[in-house]
Amino acid sequence: MLYPVFAGAEELSLQQCFDLALANNPSLEIARLDALAAKEDQQQAHKDLLPALNFAASYKRQSELPKIEIPPIETPYGQAVSIFPEGGMELGSLDTYDFKITLSQPVFTGFRLTNRQKSALALADNKQYEYQRKKNELLYQVEVGYRNVQQTMQILEITRTGQKQVEQHLKDVQNFYEQGLARKDEVLKVQVKLTEAELAVMQAQNAVQLSGTYLANLIGQPVSEKPVVEQVITPQLQSVDREGTLNLAMAQRLEFQSLNSLKTAAGYAEKIVKGDYWPSVAAFASYAYGKPGLNFTSDEWMNYWVAGVGLEWKLWNWGKTGSQVQQARLKTQSIDNSIAQVRLAVRLDVDQACLQVDEVSKRLEMTGQMVSQAEESFRIVENNYKIGTAGNSDYLDAQFDLTRAQLQQARAEIDYLLALANLKRAEGDAFSTEEK
């Protein structure tokens, strides 16, 4: 028989499962890395506002050089005077070297850079909310898996106890049969009940195996032969304020915060596109050292600098900018509809969670009463059977009723814990990863 286990621990607590899942779940790690990457995008958008310093170097070899040729000038004395050497004067050098440092600064970009920075910040918030939402969802799934292991182990213990009771009863009936105080069909009936009890134990063992494997997969741990989850503590019943829970959900659910950050980013994206209606102005200054530099008439190394201002303005692009603005507005409207849709879904989610808590709490009270009544009934029938005032069928029926009541109570206890966890998830309360 295999159960989930945390290596080196005698008992695996729910808190340990939370910690292991957060440390080992690859899907959550992907969401965390996405959030970090979005944060880097925000940093990059901020740095676009700052001056940039670049270094460039180049070497160029030309096949030939441009020349200046002016024919000789005839003088009144009949002589020709040439200003340039014979064959003309070459400009520059076949080999050109240039080393340049350039400082550039955007002066005005139609507010595109500032809006891009704000949009990146909103998108980074969105990724962080998504990471937290996936984290809460993972912790909820871990608690569900943990409670299922507890439930299946309780069921296994109850079925084993029932099997032992039937085994002991079979011994008593066989003794009565050997003494002539019981019929053969009574022995056979108990043997059938024992087979049913053994089948129930086998099914419970398989359920423990399946639930343990599921939990081990969630927390990224291997499987061992020792059950190490904590024993179930009977929960205290509590009342549920449906209206208060709904208000909490509307304020705390990360879906709203995530969508609101997307809406904010979409608003800034529209402003970024509108920036194309404005001109872009940038200033630059370069200091260089090169050969021949700016003096093409000489073939020497020289220092030189260049400074200036550049302007670019999209005067006409066939309405492309207007189409992009309309597209950004449509995205914002789509997000508004998504928010409205999530609001309806959250309301339904909260209503279902509150009803589930109310239903299971009533079931837990009723099963507690059933177990007390079944235990007393079994005790009376067992004593009466020993003194011969109760029949074999009476004993088997009482034992079956007791086992069934205990199983229903065990299921109700875990179902109530799961209902509370689901209510916590529905109201958007973060699952604690610290011991309380």
N, C-alpha and C positions, 0 to 999 in steps of 0.2 A: 504494500500500500504506500502511495507516494503523496506527500503534502508539500506545500510551498515552505521554504525555509530561508532564513537569513543566516549566512555562514557565521558560526561562532556565537550565536544567540540561542538561548533556551526558549525565548518567547518573542515572537515578532509582533510589535505593537502597530496600531494604525499610524501613529506618528512616524515610525521607522519606514513604513510603506510609503508614506508621503515623501520622505526624504530620498528614498531609493528611486522612486518614480521620477522625481525632479532631476535627479542626477543622471539617470540612465535612459530616459525616453528620447529617442532621436527626433520625433516629430516636434517635441517642445524645443529641442536644441535648434532645429531649423527656424522656428519662429523667433527664437532669441537672436539668432544671427541676422535674420531679416530686420529686426528692430535696430540692431547695431549698425547694419548697413545703411538704413534710413537715417540714422543719426549722423553718419559720415556724409551723406548727401546734404544734410542741413549745414554741416561745417563747410563743405565745398561751396554751397550757395553763398554763404557769408563771405568767404574769401574772394569771391568774384567781385566784391565791392572794393577790395583793397588794391593798392598799386601792385603791379607785377614787374619783376626784374628778370630779364632773359639775356642769355649769352648765346652768341652765334659765331661760328667760324666757317670760313669757306676757302677753297682753293680752286682756281679755274685756269685751264690751259686753252688758249685760242689757236685756231689754225692760221689766222693772219690778223693783222691790225689795220684799223682804218688809217688812211693817209690824207694829208692836206697837200694838194699840188696847185701852185699858182705859176702860170707861165712867166718867164722873165719880162721885165718892164723895159721898153725901149726908151732911151734918153735922147735929148735933142742932139747929142753929140754922136749918135749912131751906135752907141754901146748898149747892150742888154744887161740889166741888173736883176739878179735873182734873189728874192728874199729867203727862200727855203733851199735846203740842200738839193742837189741834183737827185731826181727820183722821188721828191716829196718828203714830207715830215710825218713819221708814224706817231699815232696817239696811243698812249697807254703802254702796256706790256703784254707779251704773250702769256706770261705767268702772272696771275692776279691773286693776291692774298688779302684776306679781310677778317679782322677780329672785332666783334662789336658787342657792346653791352647796351641794352635798351630798357628804359623805364617807361611803362605805360600806365595810364590811369583813366578809367571811364569817368567822364564828366557828367553826362546825362544820357540815359538810355530809355526814356519814356517810362521810368519807374519799373522797368522790367526786372532789374536785378534785385531791388528791394522786395518786390512782390514774389519773385522766385524764392528768395530766402524765407519769406513768411509761408509760402506754400510748402516748402521743404520741411519747415518746422511742424506744420499741421500733419503732413504725411508721416513724419517721424513719430508724432503722438499717436497716429492711427496704428502704426506697426506696434507700438508699445502696448496699446489697448488690446490689440489682437493677440499679442504674446500673453498678456495677463489673462485674457479670456480662455485661451487654450490651456493655460496653466490651471485655471479653476476647473475647466472641464475635465482635465486629466485627473486632478485630485478627486473630483466627484466620482469618476469611473473607478479610481483606486478604492474609494470607500465602498462603492457598490460591490466590487470584487472581494474586498475584505469581509464585508458583511455576509456575502454569499458563502464564503468559506466557513465562517462561524455558523451559519445556518445549517449547512450540509453536515458539519461535524456534530452539531446538536442532534440532528435527525439520525445520524449514524449511532450515537450513543443511546438514543431512545429506542431505536429498532433493535439494537443489541440487548438492551434490557428486556424488551418484549420477547426476544428470542429465548433468553435465559428463563423467563417466566414460563414460557410454553414448554421448554425442555424439562423444567422441574415438574410441571404439571403432567407431562407425559410419563415421567417416572412414577408419579403417584397413581396415575390411571393404570399403568402396567402392573403395579403392585396389587391394586384392587382386582385387576383381571385375573392375576395368578391366584388370588384368594377366592375367586368366584364372586366378587362383589361388583364387577363391571363387565359390560358386554364387549365383544370383539369390535363391533362397529364404533363404540366409543373410543377405543384405542386408535382405530383407523382415522377417526375424525380429528383427534389430537395430532396424529402424524401429519395429516394434511395441513393443519394450522401451523405446524412446525416448519413444513416446507415453505409455506407462504411467508413465515417470519424470516427464514433464511434468504428467500428471494428479496425481501424488503431490505435486509442487511446488505446484500450484494448490490442492489440498486443504489443504496445510500453510499456505499464505498465508491462506486463509479461517479456519483455526483460530487463527492469530495475531491476525487481525482480531477474532474473537469474544472471545478471551481478553483482548485489550487493551481492548475496549469494556467488558467486565465489570469489569476493574480500574479503569478510568477512572471508571466509575459509582460504585464503592465509595469512591474517594478524592475524588470531586467535581471532577475535572479534565477539561479538554478532550482532544481527540485530535489528534495531529500526525503528520508523515510520517517521524519519526526514532525508531527503537527505542532506548530509553534505559535499559532495565533492566540490572542488573548481570549479568555472566557467571556461570554456575553454577560453584560451587566443589565439587569432589567431596567429599562428606561422609565423615567418619571413622566407621567402624562402631563401635557401642557395644552392650554387653549391657544387658538390661532385667531389673530385679528386680520381678517381678509383685507379690509380696507387699508389698514396700516401696512400690511405686507405689499399690497399693490403700490402704495406710495413709495415704499422703499425700493421696489423693483424699478419704478419709473426713474428714480433718482440714481440708482446704483448700477443698473445693468450696463455692462461694458459695451453691449451692442450699440446703445445710444451714443455713448462717448466716441466710439469708433466711427460711427456714421457722421456725427457732428464734426469730427476732425476732417473726414473726407469732404464734407460740405464746405468747410472753411478753405481747404486746399483747392477745391473746385472754384470758389469765389476768387481766390488769388490767381488761379490759372486763367480765368477770364480777363483779369486785369493785365496779366502778362501779355496776352494776345492783343489787347487794346493798346499796349505799348508800341505796336507797329504803326499806329497812326502818328507817332511822334518821331522826330529825328533822333539819331544817336550821335553823340559827340564824345570824342576821346582825345586825350592829350598824350604826347609821347616825346621822349628825348633819348638820343643815342650818343654814345661816345665810342669812337672806333680807332683802330690802329691798323693800317693796311698799306699795301703796295699795289698800284700807285696811289691809292686813296682817291681824293677828289681832283688831284692835279694830273690829268692824263698826258700832259706834255712832258712830264718827267717820269723816270723809272726809279722812284725812290720811296722808301717807307715814310709815312707821315701820320700824325695824329689829326683827327677831325671830329666834329660833332654836328649832329642834326637834331633840330627840335621843331615841333609843329603841332597842329590841331587838325583832326580829321572829322568830317561830318558825313553821315549817310542817312538818307531819307527815302523810304519806299513811297513814291508818289502814286504809283498805279500798279496793281497786280491782279486786275480783273475781278475784284471783289473777294479775293481769297481771305483777306483779314476779316472782313465782315462775316464770312461763312464760319471762320474759326471761332469768332466771338459767339455766334449763335450756337455752335456745337458745344462750347463751354457752358452756356446757359442751359442747354438741354440736359447736360450731365448733372447740373445742380438740381434741376427739377426732378430728375430720376432719383437722386439721393433723397429729396424730400418725400417722394412716394415710398421709398424704402424705409424711411423713418416711420411713416404712418403705418406701414405694413408690420414692422417690428413691434410697434406699440400695441397693435391688435393681438399679435402672437404672444407678447409678454402678458397681456391681460388674461388670455386664455390659459397660459402656462401657470400663472399664479392661482387662478381659480381651480384648476385641476390639482395643483399641489396642495392647496388648502383643503379641498374635499378629500383628498387621499389621506391627509393627516387625521381629519375628523373620522373617516371611515375606519382606519386602522386602529385608532385609539379606542373606539367602541368595540372593535373586534378583540382587542387585547384585554379589555375588561371582561368581556364575555368568556373568552377562552380561559382566563384565570378562574372564573367561577366553575367552568366545565371541568377543569383539572381537579379542583377541590372536591366536586361532587363525584367525579369518576374514581378518584382515589378512595373516597369513603365507601363508595359502592363496591369497589374491588376488594377492599379490606373485609367488608361484611360477607360478600359471597365466598371469598377464600376461606374464611373461618367456618362458614356454614357448610362448605364442601368437605372440609376436614371432619366435621362431625356428622356428615351424611344428610344434612337438611337442604342441600343445594345440589343440582345436577351438573353433569359435565358441560352441557351446553350453556348453563348459567355462568359457569366459570369462564368459558371461552368468550362469551359475549362481554362480560365485565372486563376481562383483560383486553379485548379488542377496543372497547370504549375508552379505556384508560390510555392505551397507546395512541389512539386517534386524537384524544383531547390534548395529550402532551405534544404531539406533532403540530397540532393547530396552534397551540400556545407558542411553541418555538418559532413557527413561521410568523406569527403575529408580532413577536418581539423584534425579530430582524426586520420585518416589513415596516414596523414603526420607526426603527432607526433609519431605514432607507427613506421613508417618507419625510422625516426631519431633514435628512441630507438633501433630498430633492427640493424641499421648501427653501432651504438655505440657498441652493443653486438658483431657484426661480426668483428669489428676491435680490439676487446679485451680490450676496454677501460672500466675500472671499473666504475660501477654505483656509483655515489656519495651518501653518506649518511649524508651529511652536507649541510646546507642551503647555497646557493651561493648568 
